[in-house]
Every structure is written in structure tokens, then in C-alpha cells.
Amino acid sequence: MSFCTACGSSMSETDRFCTACGAPRTESPAIHGSRERSPRTARRIAVLTVVFVVACALALVTGYTVWSSPPRVDPAAVEVRIIP
């Protein structure tokens, strides 16, 4: 039993066209279950990886600058008490 390369539905060995989508039968050069990726998929993964790394770097830098700086206090609002 083989499968349609366009829609993935099952095809008998004698079918010349897919009964679900009508695509012509083509011989798949890859074995089922292989993890070969098209250049478009590989590029998409690379772009998503770069976006993820940049977002993490921005989150780390922003978090560091927010949490590492001392709190801003208005000097006029500070009350000094001297204990005798």
C-alpha cells in the first residue's frame, strides 16, 4: 500500500490518481518515516530559532537591567530620623 504525496491518503498499487484529491501518482524517492526536510522547512526552522534566541536575549537584558538597578527614591520624600 502506498500513500498520496499531495494529501497523504492511502492509494492502491493500481491507482494512477489519488481518489481523495485527484493528484497524479508519483514515486516518492524517500522512504516512509525518513526525516528529510525541504529547504523551505529548514529555513523556517532557522528563522524561528534566531527569533527565539533574540527574544530570550532581550528578556534577559531587560530583566537584568530592571532587577539590578537600585530603586529610585525621591530625596525629598526621605525622612531622616536620628535616634538618641
N, C-alpha and C positions, 0 to 999 in steps of 0.2 A: 504494500500500500504506500502511495506517495501523497504528498500534500501540495496544494497550490502555493506558488511562491508569491502571489499577489495578496490572497486573503487568508491562507492557512487552512482552508477546508480540505478534507480528505478527497482524494481522487483515485479512481481505479486505474489499473495499468493500461487499460484500453482507451481511456478518455483522452481526446485531443484538446479539449477545452474544459475549463472548470465549470461545473454545473451550478456553482453558487454565484460566481462573479463574471464568468464568461471569458476569463483571461486564457490565452493560449498556453499549452503545457510547455514548460521549459525544464531542461535538466539542470538541477542545482549542482554546481561544482563543489559545494561544501557538504560535508557530512552533517546529518541532523545532530544538533547538540553542540556543534562547534561554536566557539566564541569569537568568530571573525567579525570585526566591526568595519563598517563602511567609513570612508574618510570623513563624511559629514557627522557621523556619530562620534568619532574620535575628536573632531574639532569641537563639538558641543560639550563633550566631557572636559576638554582642556579649558574652554571658556568658563564653564561652571566652576572648575577648580580654582582658576585665577580669581573669579569673583568672590568665592568663598574665602580664600586666603586674604584678599584685600579687606573684606568685611570683618574678618577676625582681627586683623592688624588694626583697623580703625577702632574697633571695640576695645582692644587692649590699650591703645594710646589714649583714647577718651577716658576710659576707666582709670588709668594711671594718673592722668592729669587732674581728674576730679577728686580722687581719693588721696593723692599725695600732697596737694596744696593745703596749707593751713586755712582754717576757716577765716573768713573776712569779718572782722568786728569793727564796728564804728567806734573810734576812740572817744567820741563824746558820750557814748552810751555806757562806757565802762565806769563803774563806781569803785573807787579805791577806799578800802577800809583799813585803818591801822588799829591793830589790837594792842592795847597797853600791856 
